Each structure stands twice: as structure tokens, then as C-alpha cells.
């Protein structure tokens, strides 16, 4: 199980360096649609993280804002529709037969995509930048990080209480 977790995490981490930032094109927006659909089918998967890593998030939002039907909506719809049709039964089968492996895979993808967002990437205009962050900023980040961990633990305890 740990191998599934490690392979999925390292695979996504390596993908960032192999693929890099993708340009806004018809085929890449089909990929964006597929990722959005996977976010619906795969519990816990955040397509926003993956789109940020690939550099498609901002161009996609620009296409939505300008209501670009043929250049944005149409390819995203094709990718999402095809993915929903193909992967819905596959995901159901995987969750029913390989439940633990699927969740370890998801956790690996989620953790590595979160790390990739937090690590600055000079080749990606959408990448986070830490220049100019003061001590107060770091204290605020640490506070919300600790708060997030505490809320996660509290919600797990709450779930155990009401099971």
C-alpha cells in the first residue's frame, strides 16, 4: 500500500518536471476537462491543484471570463464528458475491488500536488512567490497551518464520535 502512495506522489512530482507548464490550446483544454471530471469521480482529488501545476488554471479562467465557447468551453466539455463516460464505471470497479490502493493513490496525488503548489517554480507564472513575505506573514502562515491540522484532528474525532 505504501508503494502505491509513494509511486503516485513521486509520479506527479516528476510529471511537473517532465511536462512543465502547458500552453493554452484545444488539446490541453481537453486535458483540463478530463482533470475536472476526475475531480468529480475521484474522492479527494483536486483538479485545481493539478491545473495550477500544469499552468492551465489562469488561461482556463480567462476563457470562462471572456465566454470563449470554442476555445475553452467546448474542449473542456469534450474532455469532461469523455472522462465521465469512460472512467465512471472504472472508478466504481476500482473502489469496490482495490479500495485501499485507490485511496493511497489519491493521498499520494493530493499530497504531492499540494507540495508542488507550495514550492516556487520559476518556469510557471502561476507559481507561488515568497519574495517580500515578512515575519508577520510567516507567523500567519504557521498559525493557519496549525489551525488546519487541529481542525482535521477535531473533525476526525467528531466523525468517530457519531459513527
Residue pairs with C-beta under 8 A, 6 or more apart in sequence:
1 100
1 101
1 104
2 104
4 101
4 104
4 105
4 108
5 104
5 105
5 107
5 108
6 108
7 108
8 104
8 105
8 106
8 107
8 108
8 109
8 112
9 108
9 109
9 111
9 112
10 108
10 112
11 108
12 50
12 53
12 108
12 109
12 112
12 113
12 116
13 112
13 115
13 116
16 53
16 116
16 121
19 54
20 55
20 123
20 124
21 54
21 55
21 123
21 124
21 125
21 126
22 28
22 31
22 54
22 55
22 56
23 55
24 56
24 59
24 60
24 62
24 63
24 71
26 71
26 75
27 75
28 54
28 56
29 56
29 60
29 63
29 71
29 72
29 75
29 76
29 79
30 75
30 76
30 78
30 79
30 82
31 54
31 56
31 79
32 47
32 51
32 54
32 56
32 60
32 75
32 76
32 79
33 75
33 76
33 77
33 78
33 79
33 80
33 81
33 82
33 83
34 79
34 80
34 82
34 83
35 47
35 50
35 51
35 79
36 47
36 51
36 76
36 79
36 80
37 79
37 80
37 81
37 83
37 84
37 87
38 45
38 47
38 83
38 87
39 45
39 46
39 47
39 48
40 84
41 83
41 84
41 87
41 88
41 91
42 91
42 106
43 106
44 103
44 106
44 107
44 110
45 106
45 109
45 110
46 110
46 113
48 57
49 110
49 113
49 114
49 116
49 117
50 113
51 57
51 60
52 117
52 126
53 113
53 116
53 117
53 124
55 124
55 125
55 126
57 126
58 125
58 126
60 72
60 76
62 68
63 71
63 72
63 73
64 72
64 73
66 72
67 73
94 102
95 102
117 128
118 128
119 128
120 127
120 128
120 129
120 130
121 127
